[in-house]
Amino acid sequence: MKIITTFIIFYLGTILCYSQPVNNTDTTVTFTSDKLNISYSPSNLFSKISIATNKFASGRQGIEFSLTTKQKLKTPNIRIDSIILKSSVDKILTLNNPYRDTVYYRKDGGLSLMTIHWLNNTQLKMLRQEIITTIILTVDEKPLIIKITKKSQKQFNEVAKKNL
């Protein structure tokens, strides 16, 4: 009887936990730009931040963020499922539609994080037209404000205009 009960619970759990698959054409992602290393401050948590633009086989577009943390005694809890971008004229763009995110623990004790966010038409328009000056992430349940240097702001804008 226990075996049958276990099987029924497992089967129901499988049915109830089934999620909608991603559209097959959205499983193929290509880079439409090289990775752009961003210069920023403060640099006490991250050793590297880069962005790249992506295109899915379905035609949808996205943006990829890659972040590498420095070694810390306590591993920070960094949310990459929601990223806020702020422009030079204080417009806010919230990226909260992740396609995929990956976190690796590095041998040196740091983290390697990567996320791709789908972009809608409004987000695409803002990225093409605005100069992004700030990235805001949630780290250990607090906002971390990352200021992008002027040179990287210009490069970010050029990549967005050309590839999105």
N, C-alpha and C positions, 0 to 999 in steps of 0.2 A: 504494500500500500504506500509506503514511503517513497518508493521509486516512482510510482505513478504520480503522486502529489508533486514530487520534485520536477518531474518532466512537465507537468501542467504549468507549474509556476515558471519554469524556464521558458516554455513555449509562449505563455502570455506575456512574459517580460520581453521576449524577442519581438512580439507583435507590437506591444505598446511602445517600445523604445525605437522602433523603426523610424528613421527620418527620411525626408524627401531627398532623393539623390540630386546632386548638382546636374544641371543640363549637360549632356555629353559634350556639347561644343564649348562649354566653359571649363572643361578639364585641361584644355590645351592653352597654355599661356606663353606668350613670347615677349621678350623685351623689345621695346621700341626706342629705348635709349640705353647708353652705357650707364653703369652705376656712377652717380655723382657723389663724391665724398664732400660732406658738409663741414665747414668750419663753424665753430660755435663756442659759446660760453654759457654757464660754467662747464668745466670739463672734469669735475671731480668724480662723476659717476661713469660717464661713457668715455671709452677710448676711441670710438669711431661711430659715426652716424653717416649713412648714405641713403640716397633715394634713387629710384629708377622708375620709368614709366613702362606699363605693360598693356598688352592687347590680348583679348581672349578670341578664340576662334569664332565665337558668336558675334564679334564686333564690339562687345563691351570693352571699356577701357578701365585701367586701374593704376594705382601707384603703390610701389613697394618701398617699405622702410626697412633698413637693416641697421641694427644697433648692437654694439659690442660693449659690454661693461668691463670696468676694471675689477681686479680682484678685491673683494670686500670680506671682512670677517663674517658679516651677516648678509646672506643673499637677499637683495632687494626684491620686492614684489612689484613688478613693472607690468602695467596693463597696456597691451598693444592692440587690444580690440577696439579701443576708442582713442583717437588722436585728434587734438585740436590744433589747427593752424590759424595764426593771426596775421593779418596783412598790415602794411605800412599805414593804412587809413583806418585801422582798428576793426576791419571786417573779420568775422569769425567763421571758420569752416570746420565743421566737426566731421571727422571720418569715423563712422561707426558701422560700416557694412563690410566687415572683413570676409574675404574669400578663403584665406588660409593664413594661419600663423604657426610659427615653429619656434621652439625654444630649446637650445642646447646648452648643457653645462660644459664649460671649457675646462681643459686640463689645468689651466692656471688659476682656476677658482672663479673666473668670471662667467658671464652669460653671453650667448650669441642669440639674438632675437631677430626674427624676420616676419613681416606681415605684409600681405597684399590686400588693399582695400579697393572694392569696386567704386567707381565714380559715376554719379548721375550727371545730367546735363548742367544743372546749376553749379555743381562742384567743378566740373570741367571748365565752365566759363570763368569762374572765379580764379582758378589756378592759372588760366591763360592770361587774365587781365591784371591780376593783382601781384604785387611784390610781397612774398611771404617773408616775414621777419622773425616769427616766433613759432616754436613747436612746444606744445604743452602736453605732457604725459602725466599719468597718475602713477606715482611711485610710493609704495607703502601707504596708500590711501590719502596721499597729499599731492597737490599739483606741483610738478617740476617744470619751471619755465626755462626753456632753452632758447637763447638769443642767437640768431644766425648772423654771421658776419656779413658786411655789405657785399663783399666779393661773392660769397656763396648765395646771397639773396638774388643777385643778378644772374648767376649761373642756373639757379633753381628756376627762375622765371624764364630763361632762354630754353631750358629743357622742356618746361611745360608748354610754352608757345609752339615749339617745333614738333613735339611728339604727342601732344594730347589733342 
